Protein backbone atom coordinates (compact mmCIF):
# COMPACT_ATOMS: atom_id res chain seq x y z
CA UNK A 1 0.00 0.00 0.00
CA UNK A 2 1.17 3.52 -0.81
CA UNK A 3 0.50 5.52 2.34
CA UNK A 4 -1.98 8.35 1.83
CA UNK A 5 -0.30 10.31 4.62
CA UNK A 6 3.03 10.14 2.79
CA UNK A 7 1.49 11.38 -0.46
CA UNK A 8 -0.26 14.22 1.38
CA UNK A 9 3.00 15.30 3.02
CA UNK A 10 4.75 15.24 -0.35
CA UNK A 11 1.87 17.25 -1.87
CA UNK A 12 2.15 19.85 0.90
CA UNK A 13 5.83 20.21 0.06
CA UNK A 14 4.73 20.98 -3.52
CA UNK A 15 2.25 23.67 -2.45
CA UNK A 16 4.14 26.59 -3.98
CA UNK A 17 4.27 24.81 -7.37
CA UNK A 18 0.58 23.88 -7.16
CA UNK A 19 -0.35 27.48 -6.39
CA UNK A 20 1.90 28.81 -9.16
CA UNK A 21 0.30 26.48 -11.69
CA UNK A 22 -3.20 27.30 -10.50
CA UNK A 23 -2.63 31.06 -10.75
CA UNK A 24 -1.12 30.75 -14.22
CA UNK A 25 -4.18 28.77 -15.34
CA UNK A 26 -6.47 31.23 -13.60
CA UNK A 27 -5.11 34.04 -15.75
CA UNK A 28 -5.69 32.22 -19.06
CA UNK A 29 -9.40 31.29 -18.92
CA UNK A 30 -10.73 29.77 -22.14
CA UNK A 31 -14.12 28.47 -23.22
CA UNK A 32 -15.56 25.25 -24.55
CA UNK A 33 -13.58 22.97 -26.79
CA UNK A 34 -11.04 25.59 -27.89
CA UNK A 35 -8.40 25.83 -25.14
CA UNK A 36 -5.11 26.46 -26.98
CA UNK A 37 -3.20 28.18 -24.16
CA UNK A 38 -4.48 25.85 -21.45
CA UNK A 39 -3.72 22.64 -23.33
CA UNK A 40 -0.26 23.92 -24.29
CA UNK A 41 0.42 24.73 -20.61
CA UNK A 42 -0.69 21.26 -19.51
CA UNK A 43 1.40 19.56 -22.17
CA UNK A 44 4.47 21.57 -21.20
CA UNK A 45 4.12 20.60 -17.54
CA UNK A 46 3.57 16.93 -18.38
CA UNK A 47 6.64 16.83 -20.61
CA UNK A 48 8.67 18.41 -17.80
CA UNK A 49 7.69 15.39 -15.67
CA UNK A 50 9.01 13.04 -18.33
CA UNK A 51 5.56 12.08 -19.64
CA UNK A 52 4.38 11.92 -23.25
CA UNK A 53 1.10 13.84 -23.57
CA UNK A 54 -1.15 13.46 -26.59
CA UNK A 55 -4.33 15.15 -27.76
CA UNK A 56 -7.62 13.24 -27.56
CA UNK A 57 -11.00 14.74 -28.43
CA UNK A 58 -9.93 18.31 -27.69
CA UNK A 59 -8.27 17.37 -24.40
CA UNK A 60 -4.92 16.04 -23.25
CA UNK A 61 -3.98 12.63 -21.91
CA UNK A 62 -0.88 10.84 -20.67
CA UNK A 63 -0.18 7.58 -18.85
CA UNK A 64 2.00 6.84 -15.81
CA UNK A 65 3.10 3.30 -14.96
CA UNK A 66 4.08 0.04 -16.65
CA UNK A 67 2.63 -1.26 -19.91
CA UNK A 68 0.63 -3.97 -18.12
CA UNK A 69 -1.87 -4.38 -15.31
CA UNK A 70 -5.12 -2.51 -14.62
CA UNK A 71 -5.77 1.10 -15.65
CA UNK A 72 -7.21 3.85 -13.45
CA UNK A 73 -8.34 7.17 -14.97
CA UNK A 74 -8.21 10.58 -13.27
CA UNK A 75 -10.26 13.42 -14.79
CA UNK A 76 -9.61 17.16 -14.44
CA UNK A 77 -11.69 19.66 -16.44
CA UNK A 78 -10.02 22.79 -17.82
CA UNK A 79 -12.61 25.24 -19.25
CA UNK A 80 -13.86 28.53 -17.82
CA UNK A 81 -17.09 30.55 -17.98
CA UNK A 82 -18.07 33.58 -20.02
CA UNK A 83 -18.15 36.29 -17.35
CA UNK A 84 -15.85 39.02 -16.09
CA UNK A 85 -14.07 38.25 -12.84
CA UNK A 86 -14.86 40.48 -9.85
CA UNK A 87 -12.85 38.68 -7.16
CA UNK A 88 -10.42 41.52 -6.54
CA UNK A 89 -7.52 39.06 -6.39
CA UNK A 90 -4.11 40.30 -7.57
CA UNK A 91 -4.00 37.43 -10.10
CA UNK A 92 -7.58 37.91 -11.30
CA UNK A 93 -8.28 37.23 -14.96
CA UNK A 94 -8.76 40.18 -17.27
CA UNK A 95 -11.24 39.95 -20.10
CA UNK A 96 -14.64 38.39 -20.76
CA UNK A 97 -13.90 34.92 -19.29
CA UNK A 98 -13.16 33.68 -15.77
CA UNK A 99 -12.53 30.49 -13.80
CA UNK A 100 -15.54 30.91 -11.52
CA UNK A 101 -16.26 27.17 -11.22
CA UNK A 102 -12.79 26.11 -10.07
CA UNK A 103 -11.63 24.17 -13.11
CA UNK A 104 -8.24 25.88 -12.83
CA UNK A 105 -7.87 24.20 -9.43
CA UNK A 106 -8.93 20.85 -10.91
CA UNK A 107 -6.26 21.11 -13.59
CA UNK A 108 -3.59 22.17 -11.10
CA UNK A 109 -4.52 19.32 -8.74
CA UNK A 110 -4.32 16.78 -11.56
CA UNK A 111 -0.90 18.11 -12.57
CA UNK A 112 0.12 17.74 -8.92
CA UNK A 113 -1.19 14.18 -8.83
CA UNK A 114 0.79 13.43 -11.99
CA UNK A 115 3.98 14.64 -10.28
CA UNK A 116 3.29 12.51 -7.19
CA UNK A 117 2.55 9.42 -9.25
CA UNK A 118 5.59 9.91 -11.44
CA UNK A 119 7.75 9.99 -8.30
CA UNK A 120 6.25 6.62 -7.28
CA UNK A 121 5.98 5.14 -10.77
CA UNK A 122 8.14 2.10 -9.94
CA UNK A 123 5.68 1.12 -7.18
CA UNK A 124 2.65 1.07 -9.51
CA UNK A 125 1.44 -2.34 -10.75
CA UNK A 126 -0.65 -0.73 -13.48
CA UNK A 127 -1.21 2.53 -15.29
CA UNK A 128 -2.83 5.81 -14.29
CA UNK A 129 -4.39 7.57 -17.26
CA UNK A 130 -4.76 11.35 -17.01
CA UNK A 131 -7.78 13.01 -18.64
CA UNK A 132 -7.45 16.79 -18.96
CA UNK A 133 -10.88 17.63 -20.35
CA UNK A 134 -12.31 20.63 -22.23
CA UNK A 135 -15.91 21.85 -22.40
CA UNK A 136 -17.43 20.62 -19.16
CA UNK A 137 -19.53 23.76 -18.82
CA UNK A 138 -21.42 23.12 -22.06
CA UNK A 139 -21.50 19.36 -21.34
CA UNK A 140 -19.69 18.42 -24.55
CA UNK A 141 -16.09 17.73 -23.55
CA UNK A 142 -16.34 14.35 -21.84
CA UNK A 143 -18.49 12.92 -24.64
CA UNK A 144 -15.96 14.19 -27.21
CA UNK A 145 -13.06 12.55 -25.40
CA UNK A 146 -14.99 9.30 -24.90
CA UNK A 147 -15.89 9.25 -28.61
CA UNK A 148 -12.23 9.87 -29.46
CA UNK A 149 -11.15 6.84 -27.42
CA UNK A 150 -10.02 8.15 -24.01
CA UNK A 151 -11.41 5.00 -22.37
CA UNK A 152 -9.43 2.76 -24.75
CA UNK A 153 -5.76 2.23 -25.65
CA UNK A 154 -5.28 1.23 -22.87
CA UNK A 155 -8.80 0.27 -21.74
CA UNK A 156 -9.83 1.98 -18.51
CA UNK A 157 -10.99 -0.19 -15.60
CA UNK A 158 -12.09 2.53 -13.12
CA UNK A 159 -12.16 6.32 -12.87
CA UNK A 160 -12.31 9.23 -10.40
CA UNK A 161 -13.08 12.94 -10.66
CA UNK A 162 -13.02 15.64 -7.97
CA UNK A 163 -14.92 18.92 -7.96
CA UNK A 164 -14.17 21.83 -5.64
CA UNK A 165 -17.00 23.34 -3.60
CA UNK A 166 -16.61 26.80 -2.02
CA UNK A 167 -18.04 28.55 1.03
CA UNK A 168 -19.36 26.34 3.81
CA UNK A 169 -17.49 23.22 2.62
CA UNK A 170 -14.14 23.95 4.20
CA UNK A 171 -10.76 22.64 3.11
CA UNK A 172 -10.29 19.17 4.58
CA UNK A 173 -13.83 18.01 3.76
CA UNK A 174 -14.56 15.33 1.16
CA UNK A 175 -18.12 14.52 0.07
CA UNK A 176 -19.08 11.21 -1.54
CA UNK A 177 -22.06 8.96 -2.11
CA UNK A 178 -23.01 5.65 -3.68
CA UNK A 179 -25.31 5.40 -6.69
CA UNK A 180 -27.00 8.31 -8.51
CA UNK A 181 -25.37 11.62 -7.63
CA UNK A 182 -26.20 14.09 -10.43
CA UNK A 183 -29.03 14.13 -12.95
CA UNK A 184 -28.98 13.89 -16.70
CA UNK A 185 -29.55 17.11 -18.62
CA UNK A 186 -31.24 17.60 -21.98
CA UNK A 187 -31.80 21.16 -23.15
CA UNK A 188 -34.49 21.65 -25.79
CA UNK A 189 -35.98 24.22 -28.15
CA UNK A 190 -39.63 24.14 -29.17
CA UNK A 191 -40.68 26.15 -32.22
CA UNK A 192 -44.46 26.55 -32.34
CA UNK A 193 -45.77 27.61 -35.75
CA UNK A 194 -49.15 29.17 -36.44
CA UNK A 195 -50.53 31.77 -38.82
CA UNK A 196 -49.98 35.46 -38.23
CA UNK A 197 -52.92 37.83 -38.09
CA UNK A 198 -54.52 40.88 -36.50
CA UNK A 199 -55.49 40.64 -32.86
CA UNK A 200 -58.95 42.00 -33.68
CA UNK A 201 -59.76 39.18 -36.11
CA UNK A 202 -58.23 36.06 -34.47
CA UNK A 203 -60.48 33.73 -36.48
CA UNK A 204 -58.28 34.40 -39.52
CA UNK A 205 -55.10 33.45 -37.65
CA UNK A 206 -53.67 30.43 -35.85
CA UNK A 207 -52.34 31.75 -32.54
CA UNK A 208 -48.99 30.15 -31.57
CA UNK A 209 -49.05 31.93 -28.21
CA UNK A 210 -52.25 30.10 -27.31
CA UNK A 211 -50.72 26.83 -28.51
CA UNK A 212 -47.56 27.45 -26.45
CA UNK A 213 -49.68 28.08 -23.35
CA UNK A 214 -51.45 24.75 -23.77
CA UNK A 215 -48.13 22.99 -24.40
CA UNK A 216 -46.70 24.49 -21.22
CA UNK A 217 -49.60 23.19 -19.13
CA UNK A 218 -49.74 19.80 -20.83
CA UNK A 219 -46.05 19.13 -20.19
CA UNK A 220 -46.64 19.33 -16.43
CA UNK A 221 -48.58 16.07 -16.65
CA UNK A 222 -45.38 14.17 -17.46
CA UNK A 223 -44.01 14.96 -14.00
CA UNK A 224 -47.35 14.65 -12.21
CA UNK A 225 -48.84 11.52 -13.78
CA UNK A 226 -46.37 9.57 -15.88
CA UNK A 227 -43.33 8.86 -13.66
CA UNK A 228 -42.79 7.23 -10.29
CA UNK A 229 -42.56 10.10 -7.75
CA UNK A 230 -39.77 8.20 -6.00
CA UNK A 231 -37.64 8.44 -9.16
CA UNK A 232 -37.35 12.21 -9.72
CA UNK A 233 -37.83 13.92 -13.06
CA UNK A 234 -37.81 17.65 -13.76
CA UNK A 235 -39.13 18.97 -17.09
CA UNK A 236 -38.96 22.76 -17.08
CA UNK A 237 -39.81 25.37 -19.72
CA UNK A 238 -37.67 28.41 -18.89
CA UNK A 239 -38.24 30.84 -21.78
CA UNK A 240 -41.17 31.73 -24.03
CA UNK A 241 -40.67 34.32 -26.76
CA UNK A 242 -43.16 35.39 -29.42
CA UNK A 243 -44.62 38.51 -30.94
CA UNK A 244 -43.65 42.17 -30.97
CA UNK A 245 -46.86 44.19 -31.22
CA UNK A 246 -49.78 44.44 -28.80
CA UNK A 247 -52.33 43.98 -31.57
CA UNK A 248 -50.70 41.42 -33.86
CA UNK A 249 -50.73 37.61 -33.55
CA UNK A 250 -47.24 36.34 -34.44
CA UNK A 251 -46.46 33.48 -36.75
CA UNK A 252 -44.10 31.70 -34.35
CA UNK A 253 -43.28 31.25 -30.65
CA UNK A 254 -40.01 29.83 -29.33
CA UNK A 255 -39.83 27.94 -26.03
CA UNK A 256 -36.67 26.65 -24.34
CA UNK A 257 -36.11 24.47 -21.32
CA UNK A 258 -34.45 21.37 -19.93
CA UNK A 259 -35.13 17.83 -18.74
CA UNK A 260 -33.39 16.38 -15.68
CA UNK A 261 -33.57 12.76 -14.53
CA UNK A 262 -31.57 10.19 -12.59
CA UNK A 263 -32.68 7.09 -14.48
CA UNK A 264 -32.05 6.45 -18.16
CA UNK A 265 -35.64 5.20 -18.41
CA UNK A 266 -37.13 8.49 -17.19
CA UNK A 267 -34.77 10.45 -19.40
CA UNK A 268 -35.89 8.52 -22.49
CA UNK A 269 -39.56 8.78 -21.49
CA UNK A 270 -39.41 12.54 -21.00
CA UNK A 271 -37.65 13.13 -24.32
CA UNK A 272 -40.23 11.03 -26.17
CA UNK A 273 -43.25 12.55 -24.41
CA UNK A 274 -41.95 16.09 -24.96
CA UNK A 275 -42.07 15.55 -28.72
CA UNK A 276 -45.42 13.73 -28.64
CA UNK A 277 -47.16 16.32 -26.46
CA UNK A 278 -45.77 19.34 -28.31
CA UNK A 279 -46.71 18.02 -31.74
CA UNK A 280 -50.07 16.66 -30.57
CA UNK A 281 -51.18 19.85 -28.84
CA UNK A 282 -50.04 22.01 -31.75
CA UNK A 283 -51.95 19.87 -34.23
CA UNK A 284 -55.12 19.97 -32.11
CA UNK A 285 -55.10 23.79 -32.35
CA UNK A 286 -54.39 23.83 -36.13
CA UNK A 287 -50.71 24.63 -35.75
CA UNK A 288 -47.47 22.71 -36.01
CA UNK A 289 -44.41 22.27 -33.86
CA UNK A 290 -40.72 21.37 -34.16
CA UNK A 291 -38.71 20.07 -31.19
CA UNK A 292 -34.91 20.26 -31.22
CA UNK A 293 -32.61 18.87 -28.53
CA UNK A 294 -29.69 21.28 -28.16
CA UNK A 295 -27.34 19.44 -25.78
CA UNK A 296 -27.50 16.47 -23.49
CA UNK A 297 -25.57 14.47 -20.94
CA UNK A 298 -26.39 11.29 -19.05
CA UNK A 299 -26.94 11.02 -15.31
CA UNK A 300 -23.89 10.53 -13.11
CA UNK A 301 -23.77 7.32 -11.08
CA UNK A 302 -21.10 6.41 -8.55
CA UNK A 303 -20.38 2.67 -8.60
CA UNK A 304 -21.14 1.64 -4.97
CA UNK A 305 -18.22 -0.75 -4.30
CA UNK A 306 -15.70 1.62 -5.88
CA UNK A 307 -17.17 4.59 -4.00
CA UNK A 308 -16.75 2.79 -0.66
CA UNK A 309 -13.20 1.75 -1.51
CA UNK A 310 -12.04 5.21 -2.58
CA UNK A 311 -13.78 6.86 0.38
CA UNK A 312 -11.80 4.52 2.63
CA UNK A 313 -8.51 5.70 1.15
CA UNK A 314 -9.55 9.35 1.28
CA UNK A 315 -10.71 9.19 4.91
CA UNK A 316 -7.10 8.62 5.97
CA UNK A 317 -6.15 12.20 5.15
CA UNK A 318 -9.47 14.08 5.20
CA UNK A 319 -10.55 16.04 8.26
CA UNK A 320 -14.17 15.23 7.54
CA UNK A 321 -16.07 12.83 5.28
CA UNK A 322 -19.69 13.64 4.50
CA UNK A 323 -22.39 12.54 2.11
CA UNK A 324 -22.54 14.31 -1.23
CA UNK A 325 -26.16 15.51 -1.62
CA UNK A 326 -27.98 14.05 -4.60
CA UNK A 327 -28.67 16.97 -6.95
CA UNK A 328 -30.67 17.64 -10.11
CA UNK A 329 -27.68 19.54 -11.50
CA UNK A 330 -25.48 17.86 -14.11
CA UNK A 331 -21.81 17.05 -14.76
CA UNK A 332 -20.48 15.58 -17.96
CA UNK A 333 -18.12 13.20 -16.16
CA UNK A 334 -21.37 11.21 -16.31
CA UNK A 335 -20.35 10.11 -19.81
CA UNK A 336 -17.43 8.27 -18.21
CA UNK A 337 -19.55 6.83 -15.38
CA UNK A 338 -21.92 5.36 -17.98
CA UNK A 339 -19.03 3.36 -19.49
CA UNK A 340 -16.76 2.25 -16.63
CA UNK A 341 -17.02 1.99 -12.80
CA UNK A 342 -16.45 5.56 -11.64
CA UNK A 343 -16.71 7.92 -8.68
CA UNK A 344 -17.33 11.67 -8.52
CA UNK A 345 -16.40 13.35 -5.21
CA UNK A 346 -16.74 16.86 -3.88
CA UNK A 347 -13.78 18.48 -2.12
CA UNK A 348 -14.07 21.53 0.10
CA UNK A 349 -12.41 24.71 -1.12
CA UNK A 350 -14.02 27.10 1.33
CA UNK A 351 -13.23 28.28 4.83
CA UNK A 352 -14.57 30.34 7.73
CA UNK A 353 -13.12 33.60 6.42
CA UNK A 354 -15.50 36.09 4.81
CA UNK A 355 -13.64 36.08 1.49
CA UNK A 356 -14.59 32.43 0.89
CA UNK A 357 -18.27 32.96 1.72
CA UNK A 358 -19.27 36.09 -0.18
CA UNK A 359 -20.19 34.32 -3.43
CA UNK A 360 -20.94 30.86 -4.77
CA UNK A 361 -19.90 28.91 -7.84
CA UNK A 362 -20.47 30.60 -11.21
CA UNK A 363 -20.48 34.03 -9.53
CA UNK A 364 -17.93 36.62 -10.72
CA UNK A 365 -16.82 37.40 -7.15
CA UNK A 366 -16.13 33.83 -6.01
CA UNK A 367 -12.81 33.07 -4.28
CA UNK A 368 -11.56 29.51 -3.72
CA UNK A 369 -9.22 28.54 -0.88
CA UNK A 370 -5.91 27.44 -2.41
CA UNK A 371 -5.16 25.27 0.64
CA UNK A 372 -7.27 22.64 -1.13
CA UNK A 373 -4.60 22.08 -3.78
CA UNK A 374 -2.25 19.70 -1.87
CA UNK A 375 -5.17 17.69 -0.49
CA UNK A 376 -6.77 17.35 -3.91
CA UNK A 377 -3.51 16.24 -5.51
CA UNK A 378 -2.95 13.66 -2.77
CA UNK A 379 -6.51 12.32 -2.98
CA UNK A 380 -6.26 11.85 -6.75
CA UNK A 381 -2.83 10.24 -6.65
CA UNK A 382 -3.53 8.14 -3.57
CA UNK A 383 -6.85 6.76 -4.75
CA UNK A 384 -5.38 5.81 -8.14
CA UNK A 385 -2.23 4.22 -6.72
CA UNK A 386 -3.95 2.26 -3.97
CA UNK A 387 -6.71 1.04 -6.27
CA UNK A 388 -4.07 -0.28 -8.66
CA UNK A 389 -2.23 -2.00 -5.81
CA UNK A 390 -5.47 -3.59 -4.57
CA UNK A 391 -6.61 -4.80 -8.01
CA UNK A 392 -3.40 -5.85 -9.74
N, C-alpha and C positions, 0 to 999 in steps of 0.2 A: 504493500500500500504506500502511496505517495502522500505523506502527511499534509493535510490541509493547512495546519498551523505553519508548517515550513513555507509553503507556497505563499501564504498571506504575509509572512514576515519578509520574504523576498519581494513581494509586490509592494509592500510599504517602503522598502529601500529604493524602489523604482518610482516613487511618487512624483518626483520632480520631472521625470521624463514623461510620465502619464499626463501630468498637468500641461506640460509644454505641447505635447501632441494634441491634447483636447483643445487648447486655446488656438493653436494653428488651424485646426479643423473648424473651430467656432467662427473664425474670421473668413472662411471661404464657403459659406452656405450655398448650396446648389439644389436645384429642383428636379424631381422626377427621375427619368432614366438617363438624363444627360448630366453627368457629374465628372467632367474632365479633370478639374484640379484635384478633387477629392480622391478619385481613383488613382491618379498619378502619385499623390502623396502616400496613399496606402501601399502602392506597389514599391515605391522607394524605400519605405520603412521595412517591408517584408524582405526585399533584396538585401538590405543592410543586416538582417538576421541570418542571411545565408539561405533563404527560401527562394523558390521559383514561382512567383505569382503568374496567373494567367487570367485572361478575361473570359467570363461566362455570362451570357445573357444580360449584359450591361453592368455586371458586377465583377468582383475580383475574388479569386480563390487561390488557395495554396494548401499543401499537405505537410504535416510534420509526423515523422515516425517511419518505421520500416515498411517495406513493400509487401507486407503480409499481415494477417490478423484482422480483427474487426475494425470498423471505421465509425468514428463519432464526429458529428458535425456541430460546429458552433456558428451561430448567426449573429451578425451585427449590422444594423441598417445604417445608411449613410446620408440620406436626403434631408433637406430642410423644408421650411414652410414659407409661403409667399406673404411675408409681413415684415414691417420695419421694427428692428429691435429697440426696446425702450428700457433695457435693464440698467443702464447707467454704468455698466462695468467698463474698466479701462480697455478691455479687449473685445468690446462689443462689435458686432458686425455692422458694417456700413452698407447701405443699399436696400433694395426691396425685399431681400430674403433674410431669414434668421433661423437659427437652430433653437426653436422654442418648444421642441418635443424631446430634446436630449439625445438625438441620434449622434451628435458629435461625441458624447460620452460613451455611447455604445461602441463606436468605432475605435475610440482610444482604449477602451477596456479590452476589446478583442485584440488589438495590437499588443497590449500588455500581456494578455494570455498567451499570444503567440511567442513572445519573448520568454515567458516562464516555461512553456512547453519545449521550446527549442533547447533551453538549458538542461532539460531533463529528457531529451529525446532518446538517449540510450536506455532509459528505464521503461519506455513505452512498448507494449507488446502488440500494438496496432497503430493505426493512423488517426490523427485529428485533422479533419478537413475544415478549413476556414471559409466562411461565406460572408463576404462583405457585400451587402445588398443595396441596390438603388430602389427608389420609387416605392417605399412603404406607404407614404402618405396618400398616394392615389391608388394603393392596393394593386399595383401592377408588377412590382419588382420581383417578389418571390415567385410568382407564376412564370415570369420570363426566365428566371434562373433555373427553375425546375424544368421548364420546356427545353432549355438549352443543355440540360444534362448534369446539373449540379449534384443530383442524388446518385449519379452513376460515375464510373471511371475515376476512383473506385466506388462501388456501391455503398451507400450509407446505411448503417445499422440502427443508429439512434441519433437524436439531435436535441440541442438546447438553445434557447434564446433568453436573454434578460432584457427587461425594460425598466428604466429609471422612473420613479414616481417622486414628485416633489412634496414640499409642505409638511403635512403631519406624518408622513412616513419617513422617519429619521434614518440617517446613515447607520448601518448595522442591522437593519430590518430586512428580511427576505420574506416574500409572500408567495405561496404556492397552493395548488389544489389538484385533486384528481378529477379526471373526466372533463366535461364541457367547461370552458373558461370564458371564451368570447364568442359572440354570435357571428353568423355569416352576414354579409352585406351585399345587397343587390340594389344599385340605384337605377331608377327608371325615368323615362320621359313618355308622357301620354299626349298625343296630338289629336284633339277632338275637332272634327271638321263638320261644319254645317253649311248654311247658305246665308250670306250677308243680306241685310235689309234694314229698313227704317223701323225705329222703335215704335212708331205709331201704327204701323201695319204689320204686326208680327206674323200674321197668317201667311204672308208672302215670303217668309224667311224660315230657316231652320236654325234655332238658337243654340249655339255650342256652349254658351254659358249655362243654360238650363241643363243641357246634357252633362256637363262637367259636374254640376251640383248633384245630380242623381248618381253619377259614377262615384263621387266622393262618399256619399252615404252608403251606397251599395257595397263598397269595399270594406266597410266596417264589419259586415257580416262574416267575412273570412275569419277575423279574430274572434268574433263573438260566438259563432255557431259551427265552424268547420274544423277547428283544431282542439286537441286536448288542452284544457287550461293549465295542466301540469307540465306541459311542454311548450314554453313561451314562444310566441310569434308576435312581431310588431310590423305592421304594414302602415306606413305613414305617408300621406300626401303633404308636402311642405310648401309648395308654391303653386299658385294658379294665376295665369296671366292671359288676358284676352280683352280686346276692345280698347278704343281710345276716346270715343265720343259718348256723351251722356244720352244721345238719342239715336245711336246707330248700333244695330246688332252685328257683331263681327262675324267673319267667316270661320275663324279658328280660335281655339283656346289651348294653351299649353299647360300641362300639369307635370310636376316633378316630385319625386319622393324616393323612399327606400324601403326595402324589406329586410328584416333581421330575424334570424332563427338559429336555434342550437342544433336541431336535427336536420339531416339532409332531406328527410321526407317532408318536413314542414316547409323547407326552402323550396323544394320542387313544387309542392302543392300551391304555395302562394304565388310563385311565378306563373304557373298555369292558370290559376283562377283570376289573377290580375288581367291577363289577356282576355279570358272568356267573359268576365264581367264588363270590362271596358267596351269590348266590341258588341256584346249583347245589348247593353244599355243604350249605346249610341244608335244601334240599328232600330231599337224599339221607339226611338224618338226621331227617326228619319235622317239620322246623321251617320257618320262613319268615324272610325277611330284607328289610330296606329299606335302600337306600344313598342318602345325601343328600350332595351336594357343597356345602360351606359357603362357600367363597371360592376364587377362582382368578385367576391372572395368567399371561400368556404368558412364554416365555423371552425374554431380552434379547440381541439381536444387534447388534453394532457393524458398520455398513457399511464394508467394508475400505478402499475408496478415500477415503471421508470421514475415517475414522480416521487414515489416513496423513497426509492433508492437515492436519487439526487438530493432530495431534501435531507436525507440522513448525512450525506457528505457535507452539505452546506451548513447544517446545524452546528458543526464543529467549530466554525469560525464566526457565525452570526451572533449578534447580541440577542436577537429576537426572531422567532419564526412564527408567522401568522398565516391565516388562510387568505388566499387571493379571492376577493369577491367575484362571483360570477356576474358578468356584465353583458349588456346588449351591444356594446361597442365592438369594433372589429380590428383585427390585426392580420396582415397577410402572411405572417409566419404559419398561419393556418394551412397554406398550400403545402408546406412541408409536413405538418402534423397529419394531413390526410394521406400521406404516402409512407411515412416511416414512424416508428414509435418516437414521440417527441415530448418535450416539456417547455412551457413558457412560464417564467417566473418574474415577479416584480421585485425590484431592489430599491430600497429607500435612498433618496437623494435630497432629503429635506433636513430640517433641524429646528431647534427651538427659536433660533434668532429670527427677528422680524423680516430680514431680507429674503429668507427662504419661504415665507408664508404670505407674501403680499400678492402673489399671482399664481395661477395654476397652469397646467400644460396648455400649449397653443395660445398663450397670452404673451404679448410683446414684452411685458415686464418681468417674465419669469426668471428666477435665478436658481440654478442647481448647485448643490453642495459638492465641491470637487473631492471631498474626503471619501466619496463613494468609489472613486477610481481604483484604488488598490484592492478593495474588497471585491469589486466586480471582476477584476482581472483574475483574482485568486479563485473565485467561485467558478468562473468559466474554465480555467485551466485545471482546477482540482476535480471538478465533476467529470470532465473529459478523461483525464488521466486515470482516475480511480475506476471509472466505468470500464475502460479498456482493460485494466488489470483484473477486474472482477469477471470479465466475459471473454478473456483470451482463451 
